[in-house]
Amino acid sequence: MTDSRTTAYNVKRGLAAALLAGAGLSGLLAGCVPLIIGGAAAGAGMVAVDRRTAGTQLDDASIEVKAAARINDLATLGHVDVASYNRTVLITGEVPDAASKAAVGRAVAGIDNVHAVVNELSVQPNSSFGSRSQDALLVTKVKATLFEAKDLQATAIKVISERGYIYLMGIVTSREADRAADLAASVPGVLKVIRVFDVVSDAELARMGPPTAPAAPVSTAASAPVPR
């Protein structure tokens, strides 16, 4: 169930950048220091099995690499994390102003094979190292809680944390979405749970067949300064 501690984005296929926040703002900001991609806030993904096809897993890995490069090219102040699941891209982190948030969203939405963008960037100072370390710990705790549940396939759910907010991604049924969100919200230190799920019916899930092994991971770290 959704309460004051949970928010849900149920993503529908084919709605490119449908959830892009601040898209009406114009102009890219150019600065002296690039955005920082990656970091402790990014959660771990699949471990053993994955409900995405192998092709989709490769697309997601490619999207994350391209997003890192495009955001780095903006060279504006900020700390940004990008996660792609089933061609839906979640953007989290901090930027100094609304124009930067919109610029990042547009840059990611223009990448090939991106079906939707959920722009959760916060306009505020960058999170501290301590905050990001705490987020990494929260991801570990939430994933452990999901794994302990006997009625969930925990490897179908990707967990990301930012400033105590937990983001859940994956291809799940409505029951699984509710169950995972409730479990994540029960973990001490979690301030809010945001569901960024592709929700399917039980019949649709059955038609997808057995889960596949995950594609080889691709690093998305890109924090080197851009020459000016």
GUMAR-824912 format. One record per residue (C-alpha): residue number from 1; residue in one letter; chain; x, y, z. Coordinates in pm, 1 decimal, padded with zeros to 6 digits. Each point is the difference from the previous one (the first is absolute). Layout:
REM residues N
fidren,sese,martor,xx,yy,zz
NUM,A,A,X,Y,Z
...
This chain:
REM residues 228
fidren,sese,martor,xx,yy,zz
1,M,A,00000.0,00000.0,00000.0
2,T,A,00106.9,00360.4,-00061.1
3,D,A,00022.5,00228.4,00303.8
4,S,A,00170.3,00325.4,00092.8
5,R,A,00337.1,-00174.2,-00016.0
6,T,A,-00044.4,-00139.7,-00350.3
7,T,A,-00036.1,00141.1,-00349.1
8,A,A,-00069.2,-00204.9,-00311.4
9,Y,A,00097.5,00051.9,-00362.2
10,N,A,-00154.6,-00285.0,-00194.8
11,V,A,00177.6,00029.4,-00331.9
12,K,A,-00179.3,-00090.0,-00322.2
13,R,A,00204.9,-00103.1,-00301.3
14,G,A,00032.2,00234.2,-00295.8
15,L,A,-00053.0,00326.9,00190.0
16,A,A,00333.9,00159.0,-00074.3
17,A,A,00106.2,00234.9,00277.8
18,A,A,-00358.7,00010.1,00119.6
19,L,A,00109.1,00059.7,00355.4
20,L,A,00271.8,00255.6,-00081.3
21,A,A,-00011.4,00273.8,00262.8
22,G,A,00058.5,00360.2,-00101.5
23,A,A,00004.2,-00067.0,-00372.9
24,G,A,-00138.6,00344.4,-00079.4
25,L,A,00310.6,00180.7,00119.7
26,S,A,00230.3,00101.4,-00283.8
27,G,A,00377.2,00017.1,-00044.8
28,L,A,00290.9,-00208.0,00122.6
29,L,A,00216.0,00132.9,00277.6
30,A,A,00373.6,00001.4,-00060.5
31,G,A,00234.6,00019.6,00297.6
32,C,A,00354.9,-00075.7,00101.0
33,V,A,-00053.2,-00323.1,00192.9
34,P,A,-00179.3,-00306.1,-00138.8
35,L,A,-00278.6,-00191.1,00162.9
36,I,A,00119.2,-00305.8,00190.4
37,I,A,-00149.4,-00322.3,-00128.7
38,G,A,-00029.4,-00304.0,00221.9
39,G,A,00106.8,-00025.1,00361.6
40,A,A,-00118.3,-00176.3,00310.8
41,A,A,-00364.9,00081.5,-00055.4
42,A,A,-00037.4,-00229.8,-00299.1
43,G,A,-00151.9,-00329.9,00105.3
44,A,A,00102.3,-00347.1,-00102.8
45,G,A,-00197.0,-00166.0,-00275.4
46,M,A,-00072.3,-00362.1,-00083.4
47,V,A,00210.0,-00275.5,00154.1
48,A,A,-00111.2,-00331.8,-00146.2
49,V,A,-00299.5,00042.9,-00229.5
50,D,A,-00171.7,00281.0,-00184.8
51,R,A,-00348.7,00037.4,-00145.4
52,R,A,00128.4,00217.7,-00283.8
53,T,A,00111.0,-00158.3,-00325.8
54,A,A,00372.6,-00013.6,-00064.3
55,G,A,-00044.5,00264.7,-00270.0
56,T,A,-00177.6,00234.0,00238.9
57,Q,A,00271.1,-00048.7,00262.8
58,L,A,00261.2,00102.3,-00255.6
59,D,A,-00210.8,00300.7,-00101.8
60,D,A,-00023.7,00107.2,00364.2
61,A,A,00376.1,-00028.5,00046.2
62,S,A,00057.3,00202.7,-00317.1
63,I,A,-00253.0,00264.2,00108.3
64,E,A,00177.8,00046.8,00333.7
65,V,A,00337.8,00046.0,-00169.9
66,K,A,-00139.3,00247.7,-00253.0
67,A,A,-00187.7,00188.1,00271.2
68,A,A,00319.2,00034.9,00203.9
69,A,A,00182.0,00143.9,-00300.2
70,R,A,-00278.5,00242.8,-00089.8
71,I,A,-00038.4,00126.7,00353.7
72,N,A,00373.6,00037.7,00036.1
73,D,A,00000.1,00211.1,-00316.5
74,L,A,-00240.1,00244.0,00164.8
75,A,A,00286.0,00087.1,00238.0
76,T,A,-00220.6,00164.6,00259.3
77,L,A,00014.3,-00024.5,00378.3
78,G,A,-00180.3,-00295.9,00147.3
79,H,A,00000.2,-00364.6,00106.5
80,V,A,-00209.8,-00226.1,-00221.9
81,D,A,-00073.6,-00374.8,00001.7
82,V,A,-00162.7,-00175.4,-00295.9
83,A,A,-00157.2,-00347.1,-00002.2
84,S,A,-00172.9,-00160.7,-00298.4
85,Y,A,-00234.9,-00296.7,00032.1
86,N,A,-00207.5,-00134.7,-00288.8
87,R,A,00092.2,00321.6,-00187.4
88,T,A,-00151.9,00219.6,00271.8
89,V,A,00260.8,00241.3,00136.7
90,L,A,-00003.7,00121.7,00359.5
91,I,A,00202.7,00314.6,00071.6
92,T,A,00080.8,00080.8,00362.3
93,G,A,00236.6,00231.4,00182.0
94,E,A,00037.1,00373.3,00039.9
95,V,A,00043.1,00296.9,-00235.3
96,P,A,00028.5,00371.5,00080.9
97,D,A,-00310.0,00122.4,-00184.9
98,A,A,-00311.0,-00096.0,-00197.8
99,A,A,00164.4,00076.6,-00333.7
100,S,A,00271.9,-00257.4,00072.7
101,K,A,-00265.8,-00256.1,00091.2
102,A,A,-00181.6,00057.1,-00327.0
103,A,A,00323.5,-00009.8,-00200.7
104,V,A,00097.2,-00335.8,00147.2
105,G,A,-00347.7,-00136.6,-00069.0
106,R,A,00005.9,00109.9,-00362.6
107,A,A,00346.8,-00141.2,-00053.8
108,V,A,-00104.4,-00341.9,00130.0
109,A,A,-00335.1,-00001.9,-00179.8
110,G,A,00178.1,00043.4,-00334.7
111,I,A,00196.4,-00324.2,00029.4
112,D,A,-00095.4,-00279.2,-00239.4
113,N,A,-00227.7,-00270.9,00146.2
114,V,A,-00103.6,00205.6,00303.7
115,H,A,-00373.6,-00056.0,00045.2
116,A,A,-00062.3,00211.8,00309.1
117,V,A,00185.1,00227.7,00238.6
118,V,A,-00074.5,00048.3,00368.8
119,N,A,00185.4,00316.4,00101.1
120,E,A,00032.5,-00003.4,00379.1
121,L,A,00285.2,00250.7,00018.3
122,S,A,-00022.7,00230.3,00300.2
123,V,A,00090.9,00367.7,-00025.2
124,Q,A,00228.2,00034.9,00300.5
125,P,A,00368.5,-00023.2,00098.2
126,N,A,00176.5,-00326.1,-00076.7
127,S,A,-00035.2,-00277.8,00255.5
128,S,A,00297.4,-00066.4,00224.9
129,F,A,00228.1,-00302.7,-00005.3
130,G,A,-00158.7,-00109.3,00326.5
131,S,A,-00347.4,00018.9,-00150.9
132,R,A,00104.6,-00208.5,-00299.0
133,S,A,00164.0,-00256.7,00226.8
134,Q,A,-00322.8,-00024.6,00196.6
135,D,A,-00189.9,-00047.5,-00325.9
136,A,A,00229.0,-00287.8,-00096.2
137,L,A,-00069.6,-00161.7,00336.0
138,L,A,-00374.7,00047.2,-00044.9
139,V,A,00015.1,-00172.7,-00338.9
140,T,A,00169.9,-00298.0,00164.3
141,K,A,-00260.4,-00014.3,00276.8
142,V,A,-00297.0,00031.4,-00236.6
143,K,A,00133.7,-00266.7,-00234.8
144,A,A,00060.0,-00233.5,00294.6
145,T,A,-00357.8,00057.8,00116.7
146,L,A,-00135.7,-00077.1,-00346.5
147,F,A,00209.8,-00316.1,-00023.2
148,E,A,-00137.0,-00122.4,00331.0
149,A,A,-00358.1,00019.4,-00129.3
150,K,A,-00109.8,-00343.4,-00121.3
151,D,A,-00277.2,00142.3,-00218.8
152,L,A,00221.2,00227.7,-00213.8
153,Q,A,00254.6,-00053.3,-00273.4
154,A,A,00243.4,00255.2,00139.1
155,T,A,00228.6,-00019.9,-00301.3
156,A,A,-00277.9,00151.9,-00210.9
157,I,A,00022.2,00325.0,00195.9
158,K,A,00269.9,00264.1,-00032.2
159,V,A,00061.1,00217.5,00305.7
160,I,A,00137.8,00355.1,-00006.3
161,S,A,00034.6,00237.5,00295.0
162,E,A,00040.5,00378.2,00005.9
163,R,A,-00001.3,00206.2,00321.9
164,G,A,-00198.4,-00270.0,00181.2
165,Y,A,-00256.4,-00039.6,-00280.0
166,I,A,-00022.1,-00351.5,-00141.8
167,Y,A,-00084.6,-00045.6,-00368.5
168,L,A,-00120.3,-00340.2,-00119.3
169,M,A,00016.1,-00100.9,-00367.2
170,G,A,-00096.5,-00323.4,-00171.5
171,I,A,-00262.1,-00195.1,-00192.7
172,V,A,-00247.5,-00110.6,00265.1
173,T,A,-00364.8,-00076.3,00064.3
174,S,A,-00215.3,00232.5,00209.3
175,R,A,00029.0,-00238.1,00294.8
176,E,A,00378.5,-00010.0,-00027.7
177,A,A,00016.2,00379.4,-00028.1
178,D,A,-00204.3,00048.7,00315.7
179,R,A,00190.0,-00266.4,00190.7
180,A,A,00343.3,00133.1,-00097.7
181,A,A,-00095.7,00357.6,00085.6
182,D,A,-00135.2,-00104.0,00340.3
183,L,A,00316.0,-00195.4,00080.6
184,A,A,00228.5,00283.2,-00110.4
185,A,A,-00196.3,00252.1,00207.5
186,S,A,00047.6,-00220.4,00308.3
187,V,A,00380.4,00033.1,-00009.3
188,P,A,00128.9,00244.0,00265.5
189,G,A,00141.9,00313.4,-00158.0
190,V,A,-00218.8,-00008.2,-00310.3
191,L,A,-00179.1,00333.5,-00026.6
192,K,A,-00216.9,-00074.1,-00302.2
193,V,A,-00049.0,-00269.7,-00263.6
194,I,A,-00048.2,00098.4,-00364.2
195,R,A,-00121.4,-00276.8,-00229.6
196,V,A,00123.3,00023.7,-00360.3
197,F,A,-00139.8,-00332.3,-00111.8
198,D,A,-00122.1,-00145.8,-00327.0
199,V,A,-00315.2,-00161.4,00137.9
200,V,A,-00128.2,-00303.6,-00191.1
201,S,A,-00279.4,-00248.3,00059.0
202,D,A,00062.1,-00353.8,00118.2
203,A,A,-00086.2,-00123.7,-00348.4
204,E,A,00244.7,00240.4,-00163.0
205,L,A,00272.0,-00107.4,00239.6
206,A,A,-00064.4,-00366.4,-00079.9
207,R,A,00024.3,00071.8,-00373.4
208,M,A,00341.9,00155.9,00049.8
209,G,A,00142.0,-00344.1,00076.9
210,P,A,00286.1,-00086.7,00234.4
211,P,A,00238.0,00278.9,00106.1
212,T,A,00328.7,00042.2,-00180.5
213,A,A,00353.2,00030.0,00128.8
214,P,A,00110.8,00361.6,00028.1
215,A,A,00216.7,00162.3,-00263.5
216,A,A,00356.0,00088.6,00092.9
217,P,A,00007.8,00321.9,00203.3
218,V,A,00125.1,00318.8,-00162.4
219,S,A,00156.5,00275.1,00211.0
220,T,A,-00181.8,00333.6,-00009.6
221,A,A,00253.9,00201.1,00199.2
222,A,A,00088.9,00328.3,-00170.7
223,S,A,00133.7,00272.4,00222.5
224,A,A,00303.1,00134.5,-00186.0
225,P,A,-00006.9,00375.4,-00078.6
226,V,A,-00106.0,00100.6,-00350.0
227,P,A,00266.0,00206.5,-00182.1
228,R,A,-00098.8,00363.1,-00051.2
